[in-house]
């Protein structure tokens, strides 16, 4: 009777499921329910076969019943004593009024409900148990109240059936896209439209099912007749290589446009006329591996049955040292381009570095810059300097002067242009420093070492070839060895130049290298050349401005020009004549009247109007002149 301890609410109203075995046979604890009106009486329970009836415990004469001891707070309840073997079970003590029922004994199942027996009556004050689904409610018994939050049990409704169709279509029909109402949705809403039509019969004569089938049947697809195509049987070739590998080989061999036998002969003879550098590089990319060579050699069938790529490999492996021959041919093709590029870079660095050290113009220019700097720094901690660091050359163009768009570089260029014009174009003698400063001597040294190694390997591997093949590469190898020795000597000179630069410009070896020095000189020469052009433009602008000012000063000295339209001075007084004309009124010429006939000449009319307007304008100009003259003071 404590619902908060058990979540299954529907079990709280069936006390017979929670009765203890030792309490089930004590009818004085649970009074019998009242009989159901009209129901037969419940027969008593049959006795247990072979067991005597259990008499009730006799009470002590004249003594009240002894109540049980109250339970200890927080202690578990005391379980009943086990029954004596062969003896009658000891009845449990009566329950304490108002106390909850004793918990069930662990391991002892609850007794099942007696079939056909009604459930025990509810305890006063507790809600009634819900009725058993499908069982009729006895008359006179009130319904149990609804548990809050429990779902409603739907009432049984009449089953609905779809209308009967007279016949089924003989062909496959198109789909009618609608949404069917589910049966449980129909049961929830009683008295709906479909419930009404479900019970009424349908007259099949209203609808022409044949016409519906004709209009809404799916069109039948006509099966296309398969035409028998006679395929030509292609000859079956044996593919030993991978499909991707075969495709790459076929693409390169087709670009050669030579039979496989001619390709193998050109490789064997190291013929550089039949094979160019691109073709040789392509053949080097498709050289067979050891596993592929084994597959080709172990093939026991006819060579004609092999695929294109396999037949090319079969012709290629017949050439002794085909890979070495292709490498030597590639080296002979690329020798000139490699040596020319490396030699050009090494020579340009060596030449530019030597010219900077030997340039007298540059030395004199730096001396001028030192004098200018000492003059600017007079009285300061940086004044009276013996020399300056090379880093100043890349910052001269950033030192701004008080004059707009004027820097120390512009001043230096202007001074040299006035006093030492032979030093103005010193940078032209040093070469293209902007490109030379990007060359790294360390990279040149690494490239030369790699090239020397390739030459040594080829020279060593040529011993495996025949004498005729070796003779074709003798001249190239000799030239390559001479180039390596000469380039190595130049690179050593460049390394020596770096030491000379550090000593010449008094630099820190940890922060400066030859490449850094060339970058500084390149920036200085570039900004020096730009300053020459900017000084020239500024000088032209200043000359134009000076000419303009001279012209304006000359105009101010000249007398003012007479205004246009002023009449020449006359002996008689012009003002008196004009004033007399004004007083007398301006005489306007009359326009010519139209002809007597209405269809007069319009051209004559327009001409007279123009003449009249011209005369009026002339008279108005005279009037304005007279007014202007009248405002001026009289001249005697």
C-alpha positions as CSV (number, residue, x, y, z in Angstrom):
1,X,0.0,0.0,0.0
2,X,3.0,2.4,-0.5
3,X,2.9,3.3,-4.2
4,X,6.1,5.4,-4.1
5,X,8.2,2.3,-3.6
6,X,6.9,0.5,-6.8
7,X,6.7,2.1,-10.2
8,X,4.3,-0.5,-11.5
9,X,1.1,1.3,-10.5
10,X,-1.3,-1.3,-12.0
11,X,0.0,-3.8,-9.4
12,X,-0.8,-1.7,-6.3
13,X,-4.5,-2.5,-6.6
14,X,-4.1,-6.3,-6.5
15,X,-3.3,-7.1,-2.9
16,X,-3.4,-10.8,-3.5
17,X,-0.1,-10.5,-5.4
18,X,1.7,-9.0,-2.4
19,X,0.4,-11.3,0.4
20,X,3.0,-13.3,2.3
21,X,2.6,-17.1,2.3
22,X,2.2,-17.2,6.1
23,X,-0.6,-14.5,5.9
24,X,-2.5,-16.0,3.1
25,X,-4.2,-18.6,5.2
26,X,-5.3,-16.2,8.0
27,X,-8.8,-15.2,6.9
28,X,-9.3,-13.1,10.1
29,X,-6.8,-10.6,8.8
30,X,-8.6,-10.1,5.5
31,X,-12.4,-10.1,5.6
32,X,-14.2,-11.8,2.7
33,X,-15.4,-9.5,0.0
34,X,-19.1,-9.0,-0.4
35,X,-20.7,-11.4,-2.9
36,X,-21.4,-10.2,-6.4
37,X,-25.1,-9.9,-7.0
38,X,-26.3,-12.8,-9.2
39,X,-23.0,-14.7,-9.0
40,X,-22.9,-18.2,-7.4
41,X,-21.2,-18.5,-4.0
42,X,-17.4,-19.3,-3.9
43,X,-16.8,-22.8,-2.6
44,X,-14.3,-23.2,0.2
45,X,-10.7,-24.2,-0.7
46,X,-10.2,-28.0,-0.8
47,X,-7.9,-29.4,2.0
48,X,-4.4,-30.4,1.3
49,X,-4.3,-34.2,0.6
50,X,-2.8,-36.1,3.6
51,X,-2.4,-33.1,5.9
52,X,-4.5,-32.5,9.0
53,X,-6.4,-29.2,9.3
54,X,-4.5,-26.4,11.1
55,X,-6.2,-25.4,14.3
56,X,-6.0,-21.8,15.4
57,X,-3.7,-21.0,18.4
58,X,-5.7,-21.1,21.7
59,X,-5.6,-17.8,23.5
60,X,-4.3,-17.6,27.1
61,X,-7.3,-17.7,29.5
62,X,-8.0,-14.3,30.9
63,X,-4.9,-12.6,29.5
64,X,-4.8,-10.0,26.7
65,X,-2.7,-10.8,23.6
66,X,0.9,-9.8,23.9
67,X,1.8,-7.2,21.3
68,X,5.1,-7.6,19.4
69,X,8.1,-5.6,20.3
70,X,8.5,-2.4,18.4
71,X,11.2,-2.5,15.7
72,X,14.6,-0.9,16.2
73,X,15.0,2.3,14.2
74,X,17.2,1.8,11.2
75,X,17.4,-2.0,11.7
76,X,16.1,-4.6,9.2
77,X,12.9,-6.5,10.1
78,X,13.3,-9.8,11.9
79,X,12.5,-12.7,9.7
80,X,10.1,-15.4,11.0
81,X,11.6,-18.5,12.6
82,X,11.9,-21.6,10.3
83,X,9.3,-24.3,10.9
84,X,10.1,-27.3,13.0
85,X,10.6,-30.4,10.9
86,X,7.5,-32.5,11.0
87,X,5.6,-30.0,13.1
88,X,3.0,-27.4,12.3
89,X,4.1,-24.0,11.0
90,X,4.3,-21.3,13.6
91,X,1.8,-18.5,12.8
92,X,3.3,-15.1,12.5
93,X,2.4,-12.4,14.9
94,X,-0.5,-10.1,14.1
95,X,0.3,-6.9,12.3
96,X,0.7,-3.6,14.2
97,X,-2.2,-1.3,13.5
98,X,-1.2,1.4,11.0
99,X,2.1,-0.3,10.1
100,X,3.0,-1.3,6.5
101,X,2.9,-5.0,5.6
102,X,6.0,-7.1,6.2
103,X,8.4,-7.4,3.3
104,X,8.4,-10.7,1.3
105,X,10.9,-13.4,2.3
106,X,13.8,-13.6,-0.2
107,X,13.6,-16.7,-2.3
108,X,9.9,-17.5,-1.6
109,X,7.6,-16.9,-4.6
110,X,4.4,-15.1,-4.2
111,X,1.3,-17.3,-4.3
112,X,-0.7,-17.2,-7.5
113,X,-4.2,-15.9,-7.7
114,X,-6.9,-18.7,-7.4
115,X,-8.5,-19.2,-10.8
116,X,-12.0,-17.9,-10.9
117,X,-11.8,-16.1,-7.6
118,X,-12.4,-12.3,-7.6
119,X,-9.7,-10.1,-6.4
120,X,-9.4,-9.0,-2.8
121,X,-11.4,-5.9,-1.9
122,X,-9.4,-2.7,-1.8
123,X,-8.1,-1.3,1.4
124,X,-10.2,1.6,2.6
125,X,-8.8,4.9,1.4
126,X,-6.7,3.3,-1.5
127,X,-7.7,3.7,-5.2
128,X,-9.4,0.7,-6.9
129,X,-7.6,-1.6,-9.2
130,X,-8.2,-1.2,-13.0
131,X,-10.5,-3.8,-14.6
132,X,-9.0,-6.8,-16.3
133,X,-8.8,-6.1,-20.1
134,X,-11.7,-8.0,-21.8
135,X,-13.5,-8.9,-18.6
136,X,-17.1,-7.6,-18.0
137,X,-17.6,-5.1,-15.3
138,X,-20.0,-6.6,-12.6
139,X,-23.2,-4.7,-12.2
140,X,-23.3,-2.3,-9.3
141,X,-19.6,-2.1,-9.0
142,X,-18.4,1.5,-9.5
143,X,-15.5,2.2,-12.0
144,X,-12.0,2.8,-10.6
145,X,-10.8,6.3,-10.9
146,X,-8.3,7.1,-13.7
147,X,-4.7,7.3,-12.7
148,X,-3.2,10.7,-13.5
149,X,-0.8,10.6,-16.5
150,X,-1.9,7.1,-17.6
151,X,-3.0,6.7,-21.3
152,X,-6.6,6.4,-22.2
153,X,-7.7,2.9,-23.1
154,X,-9.4,3.2,-26.6
155,X,-13.0,1.9,-26.9
156,X,-13.8,-0.9,-29.2
157,X,-15.1,0.5,-32.5
158,X,-16.5,-1.1,-35.6
159,X,-13.9,-2.5,-38.0
160,X,-13.9,-0.6,-41.4
161,X,-13.3,-2.4,-44.7
162,X,-12.4,-0.8,-48.0
163,X,-15.0,-0.8,-50.8
164,X,-15.1,-3.9,-52.9
165,X,-13.8,-3.4,-56.5
166,X,-15.7,-5.4,-59.1
167,X,-12.6,-6.7,-60.9
168,X,-8.8,-6.2,-61.0
169,X,-7.0,-4.6,-63.9
170,X,-5.6,-6.9,-66.5
171,X,-2.6,-4.6,-67.2
172,X,-0.1,-2.8,-64.9
173,X,-1.6,0.6,-63.9
174,X,0.1,3.9,-63.2
175,X,0.5,4.9,-59.6
176,X,-2.0,7.3,-58.0
177,X,0.0,9.3,-55.4
178,X,-2.3,9.6,-52.4
179,X,-1.8,9.2,-48.7
180,X,-3.8,6.4,-47.1
181,X,-5.5,7.0,-43.7
182,X,-4.3,4.5,-41.2
183,X,-6.9,2.2,-39.5
184,X,-6.0,3.3,-36.0
185,X,-6.6,6.9,-37.1
186,X,-10.1,6.0,-38.3
187,X,-10.9,4.2,-35.0
188,X,-10.0,7.2,-33.0
189,X,-12.5,9.5,-34.8
190,X,-16.0,8.0,-34.8
191,X,-18.6,9.2,-37.2
192,X,-16.2,10.1,-40.0
193,X,-16.8,10.2,-43.7
194,X,-15.2,6.9,-44.5
195,X,-17.1,5.1,-41.8
196,X,-20.3,6.1,-43.4
197,X,-19.3,4.9,-46.9
198,X,-17.7,1.7,-45.6
199,X,-21.0,0.3,-44.5
200,X,-23.0,1.3,-47.6
201,X,-22.8,-0.8,-50.8
202,X,-21.3,0.7,-54.0
203,X,-22.9,0.6,-57.3
204,X,-20.3,-0.6,-59.8
205,X,-22.3,0.6,-62.8
206,X,-21.2,4.2,-62.1
207,X,-17.6,3.7,-63.1
208,X,-16.4,2.3,-66.4
209,X,-13.4,0.2,-65.3
210,X,-12.5,-0.7,-68.9
211,X,-12.1,3.0,-69.8
212,X,-10.1,3.7,-66.6
213,X,-7.8,0.8,-67.5
214,X,-7.3,2.1,-71.0
215,X,-6.5,5.6,-69.9
216,X,-4.3,4.9,-66.9
217,X,-2.5,1.7,-67.8
218,X,1.3,1.9,-68.2
219,X,2.5,1.8,-71.8
220,X,4.0,-1.5,-72.7
221,X,7.7,-1.3,-73.6
222,X,8.6,-2.9,-76.9
223,X,11.6,-5.1,-76.7
224,X,14.2,-4.1,-79.2
225,X,15.2,-6.9,-81.5
226,X,18.8,-7.8,-81.0
227,X,20.8,-7.8,-84.2
228,X,23.3,-10.4,-84.5
229,X,26.7,-8.7,-85.0
230,X,29.5,-10.8,-86.2
231,X,32.6,-9.8,-84.4
232,X,35.9,-10.4,-85.9
233,X,38.1,-12.5,-83.8
234,X,41.2,-10.6,-82.9
235,X,44.4,-12.5,-82.5
236,X,45.1,-13.1,-78.8
237,X,48.4,-11.7,-77.6
238,X,50.2,-12.6,-74.4
239,X,50.4,-9.7,-71.9
240,X,53.1,-10.3,-69.3
241,X,53.4,-6.7,-68.1
242,X,50.9,-4.5,-66.1
243,X,48.3,-2.6,-68.2
244,X,49.5,0.8,-67.0
245,X,53.1,-0.1,-67.7
246,X,52.3,-1.4,-71.2
247,X,50.4,1.8,-72.0
248,X,53.4,4.0,-71.0
249,X,55.8,1.9,-73.1
250,X,53.5,2.0,-76.1
251,X,53.2,5.8,-76.0
252,X,56.9,6.3,-76.0
253,X,57.7,3.7,-78.7
254,X,55.1,5.1,-81.0
255,X,56.6,8.5,-80.8
256,X,59.9,7.1,-82.1
257,X,58.2,6.0,-85.4
258,X,60.7,3.3,-85.9
259,X,60.5,-0.5,-85.8
260,X,61.8,-2.2,-82.7
261,X,64.8,-3.6,-84.5
262,X,65.9,-0.2,-85.7
263,X,65.6,1.3,-82.2
264,X,67.7,-1.5,-80.7
265,X,70.4,-1.0,-83.5
266,X,70.4,2.8,-82.9
267,X,71.0,2.2,-79.1
268,X,73.7,-0.4,-79.8
269,X,75.5,1.9,-82.2
270,X,75.0,5.0,-79.9
271,X,73.7,6.8,-83.0
272,X,72.9,10.4,-81.9
273,X,71.5,11.2,-85.4
274,X,68.6,8.8,-85.2
275,X,67.8,9.4,-81.5
276,X,67.5,13.0,-80.1
277,X,67.7,14.0,-76.5
278,X,63.9,13.8,-75.9
279,X,63.7,10.3,-77.3
280,X,66.7,9.2,-75.3
281,X,65.2,10.6,-72.1
282,X,61.9,8.8,-72.9
283,X,63.6,5.5,-73.3
284,X,65.4,5.9,-70.0
285,X,62.1,6.4,-68.3
286,X,60.8,3.0,-69.5
287,X,63.8,0.8,-69.0
288,X,62.8,-2.7,-67.8
289,X,63.2,-3.8,-64.2
290,X,64.9,-7.0,-63.1
291,X,61.5,-8.8,-62.6
292,X,60.3,-7.7,-66.0
293,X,63.5,-8.9,-67.6
294,X,63.0,-12.3,-66.0
295,X,59.4,-12.6,-67.2
296,X,60.5,-11.8,-70.8
297,X,63.4,-14.3,-70.7
298,X,61.4,-17.1,-69.1
299,X,58.7,-16.8,-71.8
300,X,58.7,-20.1,-73.8
301,X,56.1,-19.3,-76.4
302,X,56.5,-17.8,-79.8
303,X,57.7,-14.1,-79.9
304,X,55.0,-13.2,-82.4
305,X,52.3,-13.9,-79.7
306,X,53.7,-11.3,-77.4
307,X,52.0,-7.9,-77.1
308,X,53.7,-4.7,-78.3
309,X,55.4,-3.7,-75.1
310,X,56.7,-7.2,-74.5
311,X,58.1,-7.4,-78.0
312,X,59.9,-4.0,-77.5
313,X,61.5,-5.3,-74.3
314,X,62.5,-8.5,-76.1
315,X,64.4,-6.4,-78.7
316,X,65.8,-4.1,-76.1
317,X,67.4,-6.7,-73.8
318,X,69.2,-8.1,-76.7
319,X,71.5,-5.0,-76.7
320,X,74.4,-5.4,-74.3
321,X,74.6,-2.6,-71.7
322,X,71.6,-0.7,-73.2
323,X,71.1,1.4,-70.1
324,X,74.7,2.6,-70.0
325,X,74.6,3.4,-73.7
326,X,71.5,5.6,-73.2
327,X,73.1,7.3,-70.2
328,X,76.2,8.2,-72.3
329,X,74.1,9.5,-75.1
330,X,72.1,11.7,-72.7
331,X,75.3,13.1,-71.2
332,X,76.7,13.9,-74.6
333,X,73.4,15.8,-75.5
334,X,73.3,17.8,-72.2
335,X,77.0,18.4,-71.8
336,X,77.1,21.8,-73.7
337,X,74.1,23.2,-72.0
338,X,75.3,22.2,-68.5
339,X,78.9,23.5,-69.0
340,X,77.8,26.8,-70.6
341,X,75.3,27.7,-67.9
342,X,77.7,26.9,-65.1
343,X,80.7,28.6,-66.7
344,X,78.6,31.8,-67.4
345,X,77.6,32.1,-63.7
346,X,81.1,31.4,-62.3
347,X,82.7,33.9,-64.8
348,X,80.2,36.7,-64.1
349,X,80.7,36.5,-60.3
350,X,84.4,36.4,-60.6
351,X,84.5,39.3,-63.1
352,X,82.1,41.5,-61.1
353,X,83.9,40.8,-57.8
354,X,87.3,41.7,-59.3
355,X,86.0,44.9,-61.0
356,X,84.6,46.2,-57.7
357,X,87.9,45.8,-56.0
358,X,89.9,47.4,-58.8
359,X,87.5,50.3,-59.6
360,X,89.2,53.6,-59.0
361,X,85.9,55.5,-59.7
362,X,84.1,53.6,-56.9
363,X,86.9,54.4,-54.5
364,X,86.8,58.1,-55.3
365,X,83.0,58.1,-55.0
366,X,83.1,56.5,-51.6
367,X,85.7,59.2,-50.5
368,X,83.3,62.0,-51.6
369,X,80.5,60.3,-49.6
370,X,82.8,60.1,-46.5
371,X,83.5,63.9,-46.8
372,X,79.8,64.7,-47.1
373,X,78.9,62.5,-44.2
374,X,81.5,64.1,-41.9
375,X,80.2,67.6,-42.8
376,X,76.7,66.6,-41.9
377,X,77.8,64.9,-38.7
378,X,80.0,67.9,-37.6
379,X,79.9,68.3,-33.8
380,X,78.2,65.0,-33.2
381,X,79.5,61.6,-32.0
382,X,79.4,60.3,-35.6
383,X,81.5,63.1,-37.0
384,X,85.2,63.1,-37.9
385,X,85.0,59.5,-39.2
386,X,87.9,57.8,-40.9
387,X,85.6,55.4,-42.8
388,X,82.1,53.9,-42.7
389,X,80.6,50.4,-42.9
390,X,79.5,49.1,-46.3
391,X,75.8,48.9,-45.1
392,X,75.5,52.7,-45.5
393,X,75.5,52.3,-49.3
394,X,72.1,50.6,-49.2
395,X,70.6,53.5,-47.0
396,X,71.9,56.6,-48.8
397,X,68.7,57.0,-50.8
398,X,66.6,56.9,-47.6
399,X,68.3,60.0,-45.9
400,X,65.8,62.8,-46.8
401,X,66.7,66.4,-47.2
402,X,64.7,69.5,-46.2
403,X,63.8,70.1,-49.9
404,X,60.9,68.1,-51.1
405,X,61.7,65.0,-53.1
406,X,65.4,65.4,-52.3
407,X,67.7,62.9,-50.6
408,X,71.4,62.5,-49.8
409,X,71.7,60.4,-53.0
410,X,70.4,63.2,-55.1
411,X,72.8,65.6,-53.5
412,X,75.7,63.2,-54.1
413,X,74.7,62.8,-57.8
414,X,74.3,66.5,-58.2
415,X,77.8,67.3,-56.7
416,X,79.5,64.6,-58.9
417,X,77.7,65.8,-62.0
418,X,78.9,69.4,-61.4
419,X,82.5,68.7,-60.2
420,X,83.4,65.1,-61.3
421,X,81.3,64.2,-64.4
422,X,83.6,61.4,-65.3
423,X,82.5,59.5,-62.2
424,X,78.8,59.8,-63.0
425,X,78.4,56.5,-64.9
426,X,80.8,54.3,-62.9
427,X,78.2,51.6,-62.4
428,X,78.3,50.7,-66.2
429,X,81.8,49.3,-65.8
430,X,80.7,46.9,-63.0
431,X,78.3,44.8,-65.1
432,X,74.7,43.8,-64.3
433,X,75.0,43.5,-60.5
434,X,71.3,43.0,-60.0
435,X,71.5,39.5,-61.7
436,X,75.0,38.7,-60.5
437,X,74.1,39.2,-56.8
438,X,71.5,36.4,-57.0
439,X,74.2,33.8,-57.9
440,X,75.3,31.7,-54.9
441,X,78.9,30.5,-55.2
442,X,78.2,27.6,-52.8
443,X,75.5,26.3,-55.2
444,X,77.9,26.5,-58.1
445,X,80.4,24.5,-56.1
446,X,77.8,21.8,-55.4
447,X,76.7,21.6,-59.0
448,X,80.3,21.3,-60.1
449,X,80.9,18.4,-57.6
450,X,77.8,16.6,-58.9
451,X,78.9,17.1,-62.5
452,X,82.4,15.8,-61.8
453,X,81.0,12.7,-60.2
454,X,78.8,12.0,-63.2
455,X,81.9,12.3,-65.5
456,X,83.9,9.9,-63.3
457,X,81.1,7.3,-63.3
458,X,80.7,7.4,-67.0
459,X,84.4,7.2,-67.6
460,X,84.6,4.2,-65.4
461,X,81.6,2.5,-66.9
462,X,82.8,3.0,-70.5
463,X,85.2,0.2,-69.9
464,X,82.3,-2.3,-70.2
465,X,81.6,-1.2,-73.8
466,X,83.4,-2.2,-76.9
467,X,86.2,-0.1,-78.3
468,X,84.0,1.4,-81.1
469,X,81.4,2.7,-78.6
470,X,84.1,4.1,-76.3
471,X,85.7,6.1,-79.1
472,X,82.4,8.0,-79.7
473,X,82.5,9.5,-76.2
474,X,86.3,10.0,-75.8
475,X,86.3,13.6,-77.0
476,X,83.4,14.6,-74.8
477,X,84.9,13.1,-71.7
478,X,88.2,14.9,-72.3
479,X,86.5,18.2,-72.7
480,X,84.4,17.5,-69.6
481,X,87.5,16.8,-67.5
482,X,89.2,20.1,-68.7
483,X,86.0,22.0,-67.9
484,X,85.9,20.6,-64.3
485,X,89.5,21.5,-63.6
486,X,89.1,25.1,-65.0
487,X,85.8,25.7,-63.2
488,X,87.2,24.4,-59.9
489,X,90.1,26.9,-60.2
490,X,87.7,29.8,-60.8
491,X,85.5,28.8,-57.8
492,X,88.6,28.8,-55.6
493,X,89.4,32.3,-56.8
494,X,85.9,33.5,-55.9
495,X,86.4,32.0,-52.4
496,X,89.6,34.1,-52.2
497,X,87.7,37.2,-53.3
498,X,85.4,36.8,-50.3
499,X,88.5,37.1,-48.0
500,X,89.7,40.2,-49.9
501,X,86.3,41.9,-49.6
502,X,86.2,41.4,-45.8
503,X,89.7,42.9,-45.6
504,X,89.1,45.7,-48.2
505,X,85.8,47.0,-46.7
506,X,86.7,46.1,-43.1
507,X,83.7,43.7,-42.6
508,X,82.7,41.1,-40.1
509,X,83.2,37.6,-41.4
510,X,80.3,36.3,-39.5
511,X,77.8,38.8,-41.0
512,X,79.1,39.3,-44.5
513,X,79.9,37.1,-47.5
514,X,80.7,37.9,-51.1
515,X,77.0,37.5,-52.0
516,X,75.9,40.0,-49.4
517,X,78.5,42.5,-50.6
518,X,77.4,42.2,-54.2
519,X,73.7,42.8,-53.0
520,X,74.7,46.0,-51.3
521,X,76.6,47.3,-54.3
522,X,73.7,46.4,-56.6
523,X,71.3,48.4,-54.5
524,X,73.7,51.4,-54.4
525,X,74.2,51.4,-58.2
526,X,70.5,51.0,-58.9
527,X,69.5,53.9,-56.7
528,X,72.4,56.0,-58.0
529,X,71.2,55.6,-61.6
530,X,67.6,56.4,-60.6
531,X,68.8,59.6,-58.8
532,X,70.5,60.7,-62.1
533,X,67.2,60.6,-63.9
534,X,65.2,62.2,-61.1
535,X,67.7,65.1,-60.9
536,X,67.4,65.6,-64.6
537,X,63.6,65.8,-64.4
538,X,63.7,68.1,-61.4
539,X,66.2,70.4,-63.2
540,X,63.8,70.6,-66.3
541,X,60.9,71.5,-64.1
542,X,62.9,74.2,-62.3
543,X,63.9,75.7,-65.7
544,X,60.3,75.7,-66.9
545,X,59.2,77.4,-63.7
546,X,62.0,80.0,-64.1
547,X,61.0,80.8,-67.7
548,X,57.4,81.1,-66.7
549,X,58.2,83.6,-63.9
550,X,60.4,85.6,-66.3
551,X,57.6,85.8,-68.8
552,X,55.1,87.0,-66.1
553,X,57.5,89.7,-64.9
554,X,58.0,90.9,-68.5
555,X,54.3,91.2,-69.0
556,X,53.9,93.3,-65.9
557,X,56.4,95.9,-67.2
558,X,54.6,96.3,-70.6
559,X,51.7,98.9,-70.9
560,X,48.2,97.6,-70.8
561,X,46.7,96.8,-74.2
562,X,43.7,98.8,-75.4
563,X,40.4,97.1,-75.2
564,X,38.8,95.8,-78.3
565,X,36.0,97.9,-79.9
566,X,37.2,101.3,-78.5
567,X,36.7,103.9,-81.3
568,X,39.7,106.0,-82.2
569,X,39.9,109.5,-80.7
570,X,38.1,112.2,-82.7
571,X,38.4,116.0,-82.8
572,X,34.7,116.5,-81.9
573,X,33.4,115.3,-78.5
574,X,32.0,111.8,-78.8
575,X,30.2,112.0,-75.5
576,X,28.2,115.0,-76.6
577,X,27.1,113.2,-79.8
578,X,26.1,110.1,-78.0
579,X,24.2,111.9,-75.3
580,X,22.3,113.9,-77.9
581,X,21.4,110.7,-79.7
582,X,20.1,109.1,-76.5
583,X,18.0,112.2,-75.7
584,X,16.5,112.2,-79.1
585,X,15.8,108.4,-79.0
586,X,17.1,105.5,-81.0
587,X,15.7,105.4,-84.5
588,X,14.9,101.8,-85.4
589,X,14.4,100.8,-89.0
590,X,10.9,99.7,-89.8
591,X,10.6,96.2,-91.1
592,X,9.2,95.7,-94.6
593,X,5.5,95.0,-94.5
594,X,4.1,91.9,-96.0
595,X,2.9,91.9,-99.5
596,X,-0.7,92.6,-100.2
597,X,-1.3,89.0,-100.9
598,X,-1.4,86.6,-98.0
599,X,1.1,84.3,-99.7
600,X,4.0,86.8,-99.5
601,X,7.6,85.7,-99.5
602,X,8.8,84.5,-96.1
603,X,12.4,84.9,-97.0
604,X,12.1,88.7,-97.4
605,X,10.4,88.8,-94.0
606,X,13.2,86.9,-92.2
607,X,15.8,89.1,-93.9
608,X,14.2,92.3,-92.6
609,X,14.0,90.9,-89.1
610,X,17.8,90.1,-89.1
611,X,18.6,93.6,-90.4
612,X,16.5,95.2,-87.7
613,X,18.2,93.1,-84.9
614,X,21.6,94.0,-86.2
615,X,20.8,97.7,-86.1
616,X,19.4,97.5,-82.6
617,X,22.6,95.6,-81.4
618,X,24.8,98.3,-82.9
619,X,22.9,101.1,-81.2
620,X,23.0,99.3,-77.9
621,X,26.8,98.9,-78.1
622,X,27.1,102.7,-78.7
623,X,25.0,103.4,-75.7
624,X,27.2,101.2,-73.4
625,X,30.3,102.9,-74.7
626,X,28.8,106.3,-74.0
627,X,27.9,105.3,-70.4
628,X,31.4,103.9,-69.7
629,X,33.0,107.1,-71.0
630,X,30.6,109.3,-69.0
631,X,31.7,107.6,-65.8
632,X,35.4,108.4,-66.4
633,X,36.8,111.9,-65.4
634,X,36.8,114.3,-68.2
635,X,40.2,115.0,-69.9
636,X,40.1,118.8,-70.2
